[in-house]
Amino acid sequence: MYGRGEAILDRVEAPHYKFTATSINGIETKVLDHVPAPEEKALASSIASHLASAAKLEAIDAHKGTEAAKSMLGGLAAALGIRITAGDE
């Protein structure tokens, strides 16, 4: 997800932007020296969406890792006959 966000950001920051639009002549592609405002807004929204999704997935992964570690330590404590109290968690 970070890679997609970075790729889109590269498009926004590029010195030239390839713009495709429908006109009376059909579909035309032009190279511009800027990103048109509606496209920049849509690309910025995509970047934000990719980064937010990546952050959420990292948080989920971090939480699962913590629970797995707690479970493993709890199992070791039980095997060693160590009693865990509520304050130890």
Backbone torsions as a table, in degrees:
resi	resn	phi	psi	omega
1	MET	NA	-37.6	177.0
2	TYR	-63.4	-37.7	179.2
3	GLY	-62.1	-43.1	178.0
4	ARG	-63.9	-44.5	178.3
5	GLY	-59.8	-41.8	179.6
6	GLU	-67.4	-39.0	178.4
7	ALA	-63.5	-40.9	178.6
8	ILE	-67.6	-41.0	177.8
9	LEU	-61.2	-38.3	176.5
10	ASP	-60.1	-38.7	177.1
11	ARG	-63.0	-42.2	-178.6
12	VAL	-66.7	-38.4	-175.1
13	GLU	-91.2	-1.3	-179.9
14	ALA	-64.6	150.7	-179.4
15	PRO	-67.4	-23.0	178.7
16	HIS	-131.8	145.4	-178.9
17	TYR	-124.2	125.6	177.8
18	LYS	-84.7	118.5	-174.4
19	PHE	-115.0	124.6	178.8
20	THR	-115.0	130.3	-177.9
21	ALA	-144.9	159.5	175.7
22	THR	-93.0	130.5	178.1
23	SER	-130.4	-174.7	178.6
24	ILE	-65.9	-19.0	178.7
25	ASN	-91.5	2.1	-177.1
26	GLY	108.7	-150.6	-180.0
27	ILE	-87.6	125.9	-179.6
28	GLU	-122.9	144.0	176.8
29	THR	-118.4	130.1	178.3
30	LYS	-128.7	152.3	174.8
31	VAL	-103.5	122.7	-178.4
32	LEU	-111.2	159.6	176.5
33	ASP	-91.8	8.9	178.6
34	HIS	-151.9	163.4	175.7
35	VAL	-92.2	124.4	177.4
36	PRO	-59.0	145.5	-174.0
37	ALA	-52.4	-46.9	-179.6
38	PRO	-62.4	-37.5	178.6
39	GLU	-69.9	-38.9	178.4
40	GLU	-62.9	-40.6	178.3
41	LYS	-62.9	-44.7	179.9
42	ALA	-65.7	-41.1	179.4
43	LEU	-67.3	-40.7	177.8
44	ALA	-62.5	-38.7	177.6
45	SER	-64.4	-40.0	177.6
46	SER	-64.1	-42.8	178.6
47	ILE	-60.1	-48.1	-179.6
48	ALA	-60.2	-40.5	-179.9
49	SER	-64.6	-45.4	178.8
50	HIS	-62.4	-43.7	-179.0
51	LEU	-67.7	-38.7	178.2
52	ALA	-64.9	-41.6	178.5
53	SER	-63.8	-42.1	179.0
54	ALA	-62.8	-42.2	179.5
55	ALA	-63.9	-41.2	178.7
56	LYS	-63.8	-43.0	179.1
57	LEU	-64.6	-38.8	177.0
58	GLU	-63.0	-41.0	179.4
59	ALA	-64.2	-40.3	178.4
60	ILE	-65.2	-45.3	179.2
61	ASP	-62.3	-41.8	180.0
62	ALA	-63.9	-41.0	-179.5
63	HIS	-65.5	-43.2	179.8
64	LYS	-63.9	-37.8	178.7
65	GLY	-64.2	-39.3	179.0
66	THR	-65.1	-45.0	179.7
67	GLU	-64.2	-39.5	178.9
68	ALA	-64.3	-41.1	178.7
69	ALA	-65.2	-43.0	177.8
70	LYS	-61.4	-41.6	-179.7
71	SER	-64.0	-43.4	-179.5
72	MET	-64.8	-45.2	179.6
73	LEU	-65.3	-37.9	176.6
74	GLY	-62.8	-40.4	177.5
75	GLY	-64.4	-41.7	177.6
76	LEU	-64.4	-42.4	179.5
77	ALA	-61.6	-43.9	179.4
78	ALA	-63.3	-41.6	179.9
79	ALA	-64.8	-32.4	179.9
80	LEU	-88.0	-1.9	178.4
81	GLY	76.9	24.4	179.0
82	ILE	-93.2	127.7	179.9
83	ARG	-88.1	130.9	-179.2
84	ILE	-100.2	129.5	176.7
85	THR	-101.6	167.1	-177.5
86	ALA	-59.2	-33.9	179.8
87	GLY	-71.4	-17.5	-178.8
88	ASP	-82.5	-12.4	-174.8
89	GLU	-82.0	NA	NA
